[in-house]
Structures are given as C-alpha cells and as structure tokens.
C-alpha cells in the first residue's frame, strides 16, 4: 500500500449490500450557463459510483460546485450534473433541493429501486464551509458508510470532508483518491530516473514549497511560464517588461546555486515569444537569445527552448508537470505549452500532470490521453506533494487508542 494511505480503508473493505453509502465526490465542473464544458471530474467519479451500485448499495452522492454566497445562487446548482449522471448511469439521479433535505429519508425508507440521490450543492448550506457538526450529524443519521472520493476538496476542513467522517465508524476512500495518492507518492518514493519536474505558471512564490520538497529528489528542473523571467533576472539577463517577482529574485539566485552545487540540471528559456503588451498578437516576435528588449515582454518559450526541453524530456523516466510554459489560452502563445505536452505524450516514462492549469493545458493540447495520470486535485495535489497533511485524509486514519478510550 502507498505510504500516504497507511491505515485508511478503501471502498473495497466494506459490505455494501442494502447499506446506505454517502459518497462525497468532486463534481465541481465548469459550466457555461447550464452546459457542462468539461466533464472530466464526473467521469473520474464513475468507477467508485458503479462499484457501489454493483455491490448493492443505496447511494447518496454529494459535492460542492463553485463558491455560492447562498442557496439563492442558482447558477451554482448541480442540476446539470444530475442530468448528465442520469445519462451516464442509465438510472434516475434525483436532485434534492437542499443539502440537508428531509426528502432524503423519505426516498431511502420508501421503495427505493433504481434511483440515486444527489444532494444539492453542499455550499448552499453555510454549515458546510463552517465544518458544522449539526449538519454532519444529520447526514450521519441516515448513512451507514462514508466514502470520500473528492481529492480536489480534501485539503478543506469542511463538514462533508472533516466533521462528518469524524463521527462515522465506517469510513474510507474511493478509487479516484486511491489512484491520486499512489501516483503522487510515486513522485517522492523511489521514482524511476532520470526524474524531471517541469514548473511553469506565473509565480515562483506559488511553487516554493514544491521546489523545496523536490530539490533533493529530482535530477532536474525545466522552468517555463512567467516564473522563468524571475530566474533569468536572477542571472542578470535583461527581461524587458516581463512579469518578475522582485522579492523572489534572491530566492531564484540561491536556487540556481543550490542546483549547481548538487550537480543537477536546471533548464531555463534561451529564447522567447514576446510582444509589446500582454496578449498583443500584432507585435508578436521571436527573440534570438534569452535577452528581451526593454519594450517587450515574454509570453511563451521560443523554438530553440522547445527543442532543448523536448530533448531533456525524451530521456526522462519520470516527469511531474505543474504549470504552463506561456499564455496557452491565447492561440498565439500556446506553442510552448503544447510542445511540452507533445514531448510527454511521446515519452515512454511515467508522466504525471498536476491539476489546475496544467490539466487544462494537457486537455487543450489534445494529448491528455497519453499521460500516465492527470490529477483532478488542483490545490490539493500540490499541498499533498509538498508534504502537507490533508484534513480529508487524516480524519480517515485510525485514531490512537488513547483518543478513543472512554
């Protein structure tokens, strides 16, 4: 078993026939009105849902969606998710009007056959984000087994993630969390080598804890995105109007020196795609070196950098990718990010993509199906990787004898 899952039961450990299983999922999908624009999180939940159904469980599904201020924010309703699940599962998914609906018991204790219950957006009840015990006690009043399969929410001490499982005897994780933890553990527990971490995105400050966790484990870093300009600035390279974290230049300089002292690789851009303003396509051009002119800003890595990064990644046995190489949402500045995705797709190594922008970039590139694993976790995957304890996992571990004795 993965070290991160020590002591935690899985969905396989429970007798489910005739039991009511409360399944906390991450169905926090992006919506355009009532249209789901990316159903990755829904499909990722299906193996655990189907397993419970096959084992004869009565299912209560629960999730949050977005950040509603109250139950009146109907644009955050899970109704589109209920409709899509009904199609995917070929069963009626009944959406309850509120997270603490009394109607749940009427269905459960009635003649429940093929229906599945989906609670309305958990954040419609303020008790969810406040980790309120009374809300947890209500859910516990009709639940026999609690299963958490919402990795993307497991770093939040909310009622459905923390207070509820705290009072449940029968509790564990689903297949998605099990896979997430095993994959993330493989990045720190004896990974295959060479091991390269690709770090991109806007800020070094967002990645410092991950860098500190990985610096003694990886064989090299590949740096892109706006954070690369802070590193170049630290090396004395002019970067024009590019985004630089002035208060992190000293840290970047020290990191470069630490990598050199460890005889490890650290690849930085040697050329760039630049423009005079953010997103400006008319003045887009390629630099001939790492230097960026005063009136320009870097918006993507250049063609020679792509070649350098592709060569390094082709040799890697393990790759962790977190953060795009440029402003990939703009077609004029997506080539670097998509080239990295292509290089990973062609690699025979283990390639794990962190959640958030990296997952979106992998999907947009068309190479998502070639990755070993794309985390659904976003912030949770980064927090776990940098060694932080996730409330949603810790509450599922057996408590010490001294804590449970009367």
Secondary structure, 3 states (H helix, E strand, C coil): CCHHHCCCCEHHHCCCCCCEEEEECCCCCCEECCEECCCHHHHHHHHHHHHHHHCCCEEEEECCCCCCCCCCCHHHCCHHHHHHHHHHHCCCEEECCCCCCCHHHHHHCCCCCCCEEECCCHHHCHHHHCCCHHHHHHHHHHCCEEEECCHHHCCCCCHHHHHHHHHCCCEEECHHHHHHHHHHHCCCCCCCCCEEEEECCCCCCCCHHHHHHHCCCCCEEEECCCHHHHHHHHCCCCECCCCCCHHHHHHHHHHHHHHHHCCCEEECCCCEEEECCCCCCCCCEECCCCCECCCCEEEEECHHHHHHHHHHHHCCCEEEEECCCCCCCCHHHCHHHHHHHHHHHHCCCEEEECCCHHHHHHHHHCCHHHCCEECCCCHHHHHHHCCCCCHHHHCCCCCCHHHHCC
